[in-house]
Amino acid sequence: MGYSSMKRYGFIFARGGSKGVPGKNIRPLGGIPLIGHAIKAGQDSGMLDRIIVSTDDQAIAETTRQLGAEVPFMRPAELAQDTSPEWLAWRHAVNAVDDFDLFVSLPCTAPMRNGDDVRRCIETFEAEECDVVITACEAERHPSFNMITLDAAGYAVIAMPTDKDITRRQDAPAVFDMTTVCYVTTPDFIRQKDGVFQGSVKMVEIPPERAIDIDTELDFAFAEFLMERNS
């Protein structure tokens, strides 16, 4: 099948419960609900045939429909707990819709992403030989230079020492922080595997200012600051 004829579906997974930021998925950020930023990025990519939201929450479902995305099913309560593996929600979603070719996850927690970020991830998947595309940004700290752990006696030591004497982070091999900007894979990979790194993985680098991941009130406040600065 040629890529031009592929059916590409975007998915947004939004539980009703959130301990870090209560009600965060429909909490206004920059004038629209948080989930709206994920929907807009998917729409702006120009690459997605459908944008589908998986949620257990009726308020999220209604807000989603108002913003132009679909809620063709509700997520079972057992897949919407704090301890529920996200992968199982992915598997439930791909089995709940009609056959399609490309799965694109757009977590609500990365509201600074844009349509070009999503498009680059899809294009990377379609151009490279891989099972999954993830996003990442360059890490500020490095396990071979300025990240530490404690040894058996309680002394601080470099987390991942190397044979090379590294005196600057720039001299250490590049390391990256995974982000929640975008994940691209296939429905079959989700059905057959149990995690991203059970396959071959390619990475798309995202600038730090678009890679913020909202998990706490401080993260939310920082995102508000960035949006006000960029407006």
C-alpha positions as CSV (number, residue, x, y, z in Angstrom):
1,M,0.0,0.0,0.0
2,G,1.3,3.4,-0.9
3,Y,1.5,6.0,1.8
4,S,-0.8,8.3,-0.1
5,S,-3.6,5.8,0.4
6,M,-2.9,5.1,4.1
7,K,-5.5,5.9,6.6
8,R,-3.9,7.8,9.5
9,Y,-5.8,8.2,12.7
10,G,-4.9,10.5,15.5
11,F,-5.7,9.4,19.1
12,I,-5.9,11.5,22.2
13,F,-6.1,9.6,25.6
14,A,-7.7,11.7,28.3
15,R,-8.8,10.3,31.6
16,G,-11.3,12.1,33.8
17,G,-9.1,11.7,36.9
18,S,-5.8,13.6,37.5
19,K,-4.1,13.9,40.8
20,G,-1.3,16.3,39.8
21,V,-3.6,18.8,38.1
22,P,-7.3,18.1,38.8
23,G,-9.5,18.4,35.7
24,K,-6.5,19.3,33.6
25,N,-7.6,17.9,30.3
26,I,-10.5,20.4,29.9
27,R,-8.9,23.2,32.0
28,P,-8.4,26.4,30.0
29,L,-4.9,27.1,28.8
30,G,-4.4,30.1,26.5
31,G,-8.1,30.5,26.1
32,I,-9.0,26.9,25.1
33,P,-9.3,23.6,27.0
34,L,-6.0,21.8,27.3
35,I,-7.2,18.9,25.1
36,G,-8.0,21.5,22.4
37,H,-4.3,22.1,21.8
38,A,-3.8,18.4,21.0
39,I,-6.8,18.5,18.7
40,K,-5.5,21.6,16.9
41,A,-2.0,20.2,16.4
42,G,-3.5,17.1,14.8
43,Q,-5.7,19.2,12.6
44,D,-2.9,21.6,11.6
45,S,-0.6,18.7,10.6
46,G,-2.9,18.1,7.6
47,M,-2.0,14.4,7.8
48,L,-4.8,12.8,9.9
49,D,-8.0,11.4,8.5
50,R,-9.7,11.3,11.9
51,I,-8.9,12.6,15.4
52,I,-10.4,10.3,18.1
53,V,-10.5,10.8,21.8
54,S,-10.5,7.9,24.3
55,T,-12.0,9.0,27.6
56,D,-14.0,7.7,30.5
57,D,-15.4,11.1,31.2
58,Q,-18.6,12.6,29.8
59,A,-17.5,16.2,30.3
60,I,-14.3,15.5,28.3
61,A,-16.3,13.8,25.6
62,E,-18.6,16.7,25.2
63,T,-15.8,19.3,25.2
64,T,-14.0,17.1,22.6
65,R,-16.9,17.1,20.2
66,Q,-17.3,20.8,20.5
67,L,-13.6,21.2,19.4
68,G,-14.0,19.0,16.3
69,A,-12.8,15.6,17.4
70,E,-14.7,12.3,17.6
71,V,-15.6,10.2,20.6
72,P,-16.9,7.0,18.9
73,F,-16.6,4.9,22.1
74,M,-16.1,5.4,25.9
75,R,-13.1,4.0,27.6
76,P,-13.9,1.3,30.2
77,A,-13.3,2.4,33.8
78,E,-10.7,-0.4,34.4
79,L,-8.6,1.2,31.7
80,A,-8.8,4.7,33.2
81,Q,-7.3,4.3,36.6
82,D,-4.0,5.8,37.9
83,T,-2.5,2.4,37.6
84,S,-3.9,1.5,34.2
85,P,-1.2,0.9,31.6
86,E,-1.5,3.4,28.8
87,W,-0.6,0.6,26.3
88,L,-3.8,-1.2,27.2
89,A,-5.8,1.9,26.5
90,W,-4.0,2.1,23.1
91,R,-4.9,-1.5,22.3
92,H,-8.6,-0.9,23.3
93,A,-8.8,2.1,21.1
94,V,-7.3,0.5,17.9
95,N,-9.7,-2.5,18.4
96,A,-12.7,-0.2,18.9
97,V,-12.5,1.6,15.5
98,D,-12.6,0.4,11.9
99,D,-9.4,-0.8,10.1
100,F,-6.8,1.8,9.6
101,D,-3.0,1.9,8.9
102,L,-1.3,4.4,11.1
103,F,-1.7,5.2,14.8
104,V,-0.7,8.6,16.0
105,S,-0.9,9.4,19.7
106,L,-1.1,13.1,20.7
107,P,-1.1,13.3,24.5
108,C,-2.9,16.2,26.1
109,T,0.1,17.0,28.3
110,A,2.2,18.5,25.5
111,P,0.2,21.6,24.5
112,M,3.1,23.5,23.0
113,R,3.5,21.1,20.1
114,N,2.5,22.3,16.7
115,G,1.2,20.7,13.5
116,D,4.6,20.6,12.0
117,D,5.9,18.5,14.9
118,V,3.1,16.0,14.2
119,R,3.8,16.0,10.5
120,R,7.5,15.4,10.9
121,C,6.8,12.4,13.1
122,I,4.5,10.9,10.5
123,E,6.8,11.6,7.7
124,T,9.7,10.1,9.6
125,F,7.8,6.9,10.2
126,E,6.8,6.6,6.5
127,A,10.4,7.3,5.3
128,E,12.3,5.1,7.7
129,E,12.4,1.4,8.5
130,C,11.0,1.3,12.0
131,D,8.2,0.1,14.2
132,V,7.7,3.3,16.2
133,V,8.6,7.0,16.1
134,I,8.9,8.9,19.4
135,T,9.9,12.4,20.2
136,A,12.6,13.7,22.4
137,C,14.6,16.8,23.3
138,E,18.3,17.1,24.2
139,A,18.7,16.4,27.9
140,E,20.0,19.2,30.2
141,R,21.9,16.7,32.4
142,H,24.0,13.7,31.5
143,P,24.5,10.4,33.3
144,S,28.2,10.4,32.5
145,F,28.9,13.9,33.6
146,N,26.5,15.5,36.1
147,M,24.0,12.9,37.1
148,I,24.7,10.9,40.2
149,T,23.6,7.9,42.1
150,L,24.6,6.5,45.6
151,D,26.9,3.5,45.9
152,A,26.5,0.8,48.5
153,A,28.2,2.9,51.2
154,G,26.0,5.9,50.5
155,Y,28.6,7.9,48.6
156,A,27.7,9.9,45.5
157,V,29.1,8.6,42.2
158,I,28.5,9.4,38.6
159,A,25.5,7.5,37.4
160,M,27.0,6.1,34.2
161,P,30.8,6.4,34.4
162,T,32.9,5.9,31.2
163,D,36.5,5.2,30.4
164,K,36.8,8.6,29.0
165,D,37.6,11.5,31.3
166,I,34.6,13.8,30.7
167,T,34.9,17.4,32.0
168,R,32.1,19.0,30.0
169,R,28.7,17.8,29.2
170,Q,29.4,18.7,25.5
171,D,32.1,16.1,25.4
172,A,29.8,13.3,26.5
173,P,27.7,11.3,24.0
174,A,24.4,12.9,23.3
175,V,21.5,11.9,25.4
176,F,17.8,12.9,25.1
177,D,14.7,13.2,27.3
178,M,11.7,11.4,25.8
179,T,8.8,13.8,25.4
180,T,5.0,13.2,25.1
181,V,4.7,15.3,21.9
182,C,3.8,12.4,19.6
183,Y,4.0,8.7,19.1
184,V,3.6,7.0,15.7
185,T,3.2,3.3,15.1
186,T,0.7,0.8,13.6
187,P,-2.3,-0.9,15.0
188,D,-0.7,-4.3,14.5
189,F,2.3,-3.3,16.5
190,I,0.1,-2.3,19.4
191,R,-1.8,-5.5,19.2
192,Q,1.3,-7.7,19.1
193,K,3.6,-6.0,21.5
194,D,3.5,-4.6,25.0
195,G,5.6,-1.5,24.8
196,V,7.3,1.0,22.5
197,F,10.8,-0.4,22.9
198,Q,9.9,-4.0,21.9
199,G,10.4,-2.8,18.3
200,S,12.8,-0.6,16.3
201,V,12.4,3.0,17.3
202,K,13.3,6.2,15.5
203,M,13.3,9.7,17.2
204,V,12.2,13.1,16.1
205,E,14.0,15.9,18.1
206,I,11.7,18.6,19.5
207,P,13.0,22.0,20.8
208,P,12.6,22.2,24.6
209,E,10.1,25.1,24.4
210,R,7.6,22.8,22.6
211,A,8.4,19.7,24.7
212,I,6.9,20.7,28.0
213,D,4.9,17.9,29.7
214,I,2.2,19.0,32.0
215,D,2.1,16.8,35.1
216,T,2.0,19.4,38.0
217,E,0.5,22.8,38.7
218,L,4.0,24.2,38.2
219,D,4.1,22.7,34.7
220,F,0.7,24.2,34.0
221,A,1.8,27.6,35.2
222,F,5.0,27.4,33.0
223,A,2.9,26.5,30.0
224,E,0.7,29.5,30.7
225,F,3.8,31.7,30.8
226,L,5.1,30.4,27.5
227,M,1.8,30.9,25.8
228,E,1.5,34.5,27.1
229,R,5.1,35.2,26.0
230,N,4.5,33.8,22.5
231,S,1.1,35.5,22.0
